[in-house]
Amino acid sequence: MIIKSAEFIVSSRLVEQCPASQIPEYAFIGRSNVGKSSLINCLAGRKNLAHTSATPGKTQLINHFLINNQWHLVDLPGYGYARSSKTNRAQFAGSITQYILHREALTLLFVLLDSRLAPQRIDLDFITRLGESAIPFALVFTKADKLKQRELNKNIAQYKKTLLAEWETLPRIFITSAETGMGREEILKYIEEVTHSLS
């Protein structure tokens, strides 16, 4: 897939405020500071489409971007740590849940995982909830360029082993680096395939 256009549409605090949509939505979510905004910019081929920050929890709204006038890329607030009040964190969690469970335009959720880390309970619990709610999703390991290949393979294998203890089959898995562009074409091709299957 060639990205010809990518534009910001709107930021919404509540799912009810999201734009009325007749086109597929592909949402990206992960723990705070997993590299979500950097990956979104990499996918879109734009340096500053999604705002990046060294401060965890920067994304606090549901952000819609229109790609090629054909589908929406949705940047969701990160789950887990956020440098904000408990009330705000609860609101973030509520808006995330409402969007994932009730947004009819949501076609696929990309769950981002830091490839440098061993399986984290917060991520595993989130993935389990997606399965229980029958939400279609794929796993995206980020920051692969920060590891040597052997270490990366070891971490991914550990994650697969942990997931297979509860899952019969694994979801689609992508290994990415926003710095090098690794995995970009694979994700865009997958989005293109899924979108085509809907028509």
C-alpha positions in Angstrom: 0.0 0.0 0.0 1.3 3.4 -0.9 0.3 6.2 1.4 -0.8 9.1 -0.8 -2.5 11.2 1.9 -2.7 11.3 5.7 -4.5 14.0 7.5 -5.7 14.6 11.1 -9.5 14.7 11.4 -10.5 15.1 15.0 -9.7 14.4 18.7 -12.5 13.0 20.8 -12.7 12.5 24.5 -15.7 10.2 24.3 -16.6 7.5 21.8 -19.9 9.3 21.1 -17.9 12.3 19.9 -16.0 10.2 17.3 -16.8 11.0 13.6 -19.7 9.3 11.9 -17.9 6.8 9.7 -18.7 4.5 6.8 -15.1 3.4 6.3 -12.9 0.9 8.2 -11.1 2.0 11.3 -7.7 0.5 12.3 -6.9 1.5 15.9 -3.5 1.4 17.7 -3.1 0.9 21.4 -0.5 -0.1 23.9 1.0 0.7 27.2 2.2 4.2 27.7 5.6 4.9 26.1 5.5 1.8 23.9 6.3 3.9 20.8 2.8 4.1 19.4 3.0 7.7 18.0 6.4 7.0 16.4 5.0 3.9 14.7 1.9 5.7 13.5 4.1 8.4 12.0 6.3 5.7 10.4 3.2 4.0 8.9 1.8 7.2 7.6 5.2 8.4 6.2 4.8 11.7 8.2 7.2 12.9 10.8 4.7 14.7 13.0 1.2 13.3 12.2 0.9 11.9 15.7 2.7 13.8 18.5 5.5 11.9 20.2 6.7 12.6 23.7 9.1 11.2 26.2 6.4 11.6 28.8 4.3 8.5 29.3 0.6 9.0 28.8 0.8 11.8 26.4 -2.1 10.7 24.2 -5.2 11.3 26.2 -7.8 11.5 23.5 -9.1 9.3 20.6 -7.4 10.7 17.6 -8.7 10.0 14.1 -6.5 10.3 10.9 -7.8 9.8 7.4 -5.5 7.7 5.2 -5.8 7.8 1.4 -9.4 8.9 1.8 -10.2 5.2 2.3 -9.7 4.3 6.0 -9.2 5.8 9.4 -6.1 5.2 11.5 -7.1 5.7 15.2 -4.6 6.6 17.9 -6.0 5.5 21.2 -4.9 6.6 24.7 -2.3 4.2 26.2 -3.3 2.0 29.0 -1.3 1.6 32.2 0.8 4.4 33.6 -0.1 8.0 32.8 1.2 11.1 34.5 -2.3 12.5 35.3 -4.8 12.4 38.1 -6.6 9.1 39.0 -9.9 10.7 37.7 -8.3 11.3 34.3 -6.8 7.8 34.2 -10.3 6.4 35.0 -11.8 8.5 32.2 -9.1 7.3 29.7 -9.8 3.7 30.7 -13.5 4.2 30.2 -13.1 5.9 26.8 -10.8 3.1 25.6 -13.3 0.4 26.7 -16.3 2.2 25.2 -14.4 2.6 21.9 -13.2 -1.0 21.6 -16.5 -2.6 22.6 -19.0 -0.3 21.0 -17.3 1.4 18.0 -19.0 -0.3 15.0 -16.5 1.1 12.5 -13.6 -0.6 14.4 -12.2 -3.2 12.0 -9.0 -4.3 13.7 -7.1 -3.3 16.8 -3.3 -3.3 16.7 -1.9 -4.0 20.2 1.6 -2.7 20.6 4.1 -4.5 22.8 7.7 -3.4 23.7 9.9 -6.1 22.2 12.6 -5.4 24.8 10.5 -6.6 27.7 9.4 -10.0 28.9 5.6 -10.6 28.8 3.9 -8.0 31.1 0.8 -9.0 33.1 -1.0 -5.7 32.1 -0.6 -6.6 28.4 -1.6 -10.2 28.9 -4.7 -9.3 30.8 -5.6 -6.7 28.1 -5.2 -9.3 25.4 -7.3 -11.8 27.3 -10.1 -9.3 27.6 -10.0 -8.7 23.9 -10.4 -12.4 23.3 -13.2 -12.7 25.7 -15.0 -9.9 24.0 -14.3 -11.3 20.5 -12.4 -8.2 19.3 -10.3 -8.8 16.2 -6.7 -7.8 16.9 -3.1 -8.2 15.9 0.1 -7.9 18.0 2.8 -5.4 17.0 6.2 -5.7 18.7 7.9 -2.3 18.7 11.5 -1.0 19.1 13.0 -4.1 17.5 16.1 -2.1 16.4 17.0 -1.7 20.1 17.9 -5.5 20.4 20.3 -7.9 18.8 18.5 -10.4 16.6 19.1 -13.3 19.0 17.7 -11.4 22.0 14.8 -10.3 19.9 14.0 -13.8 18.8 14.2 -15.0 22.4 11.8 -12.4 23.6 9.2 -13.0 20.9 9.5 -16.8 21.4 8.8 -16.2 25.2 5.8 -14.1 24.4 4.4 -16.7 22.0 4.9 -19.5 24.5 3.2 -17.5 27.2 0.2 -16.7 25.0 -0.1 -20.3 23.8 -0.6 -21.4 27.4 -4.1 -19.8 27.1 -4.7 -19.5 23.4 -5.2 -22.3 20.9 -3.8 -20.1 18.1 -1.9 -16.9 18.0 -3.1 -13.7 16.4 -1.2 -12.1 13.5 2.2 -10.9 14.8 4.3 -8.0 13.4 7.8 -7.0 14.4 8.5 -3.4 13.9 10.9 -0.5 14.3 9.8 3.1 13.8 13.5 4.1 13.4 14.3 1.7 10.5 10.8 1.2 9.0 10.9 -2.6 9.8 7.4 -4.1 9.6 5.9 -1.0 7.9 5.1 -2.6 4.6 3.8 -5.8 6.3 1.3 -3.9 8.4 0.1 -1.7 5.5 -0.3 -4.8 3.3 -2.3 -6.5 6.0 -4.6 -3.5 6.4 -5.0 -3.5 2.6 -5.9 -7.2 2.6 -8.4 -6.8 5.5 -10.0 -3.8 3.9 -10.3 -5.6 0.5 -12.0 -8.6 2.3 -14.7 -6.3 3.6 -15.8 -5.2 0.1 
